[in-house]
Amino acid sequence: MPKSFNRNPKSQIILEGLGDSAPPSPVNIKTMTNGVKTPEILKFQDEVLAKIQSCKSYREMLEMQLTSLYECVALADAIWREKPVPDNSYQLTALTNARDKAQTQLDKMKDPEEMLSGIEDHIKIMFTAIIKALALEIDKTKRELLRIYPDDQSTVEDLFGRMMNSVQPETQNIYDDLRLILKKILGIRSVR
């Protein structure tokens, strides 16, 4: 192994994982370390968890995973060039295949934030058209009632005023609920 890899304990853990055994994963990390979670492993797990929680969408998680896979492939390639044995070749091939699959998946995936923005634009146009049509019909009905019952003008205006005031908050609630549903469908997570 190159001397530079032996200096950093974090690199040593990665090298051990890529050397004679399978790549580290949440399932087999205990067997690799005999069940002992070293401070380096705990720190690494915390870093990974923090990165995953900071992602707003599955696409963003996939981009982060792909970046990590590119780094792992480069490291595995350096290890294989230093020591070209079948185990190292297998690790390099497995990581390269995983990277290629993730890249293909990412290339096919549309950005959910852009999709949500486009859908929201269409929904706003639709909601605005519905509200305008509703307000126009309410205004026509109000004028007709005022023509038929001129003595009850303040009562009619009060009733229609309350009706118009109650429509806007309810419309906003419906829009907010729809937005949450769309975010869930598109796989967009709300980051705390």
GISUL-V375019 format. One line per field, one symbol per residue. ss: DSSP state (2 for helix, 1 for strand, 0 for the rest). phi: phi as a letter, one per 20 degrees, with the letter a starting at -180 (. if undefined). psi: psi as a letter, one per 30 degrees, with the letter a starting at -180 (. if undefined). Layout:
ss: ???
phi: ???
psi: ???
//
This chain:
ss: 002222202222222222000000000022220000002222222222222222001222222222222222222222222200022222222222222222222222000222222222222222222222222222222222222202222222222222222222222222222222222222010000
phi: .ffffffefffffffffefecfgfbgfdffffdlneefgffffffffffffffefebfffffffffffffffffffffffffbfdgfffffffffffffffffffffeeeffffffffffgfffffffffffffffffffffffffffcffdgffffffffffffefffffffffffffffffffemeeeef
psi: kkeeffejeeeeeeeeefcfllkklfegeeeeghfkjleeeeeeeeeeeeeeffkfleeeeeeeeeeeeeeeeeeeeeeeeeiileeeeeeeeeeeeeeeeeeeeeefkljfeeeeeeeeeeeeeeeeeeeeeeeeeeeeeeeeeeeeiffheeeeeeeeeeeeffeeeeeeeeeeeeeeeeeeefgkkkk.
//
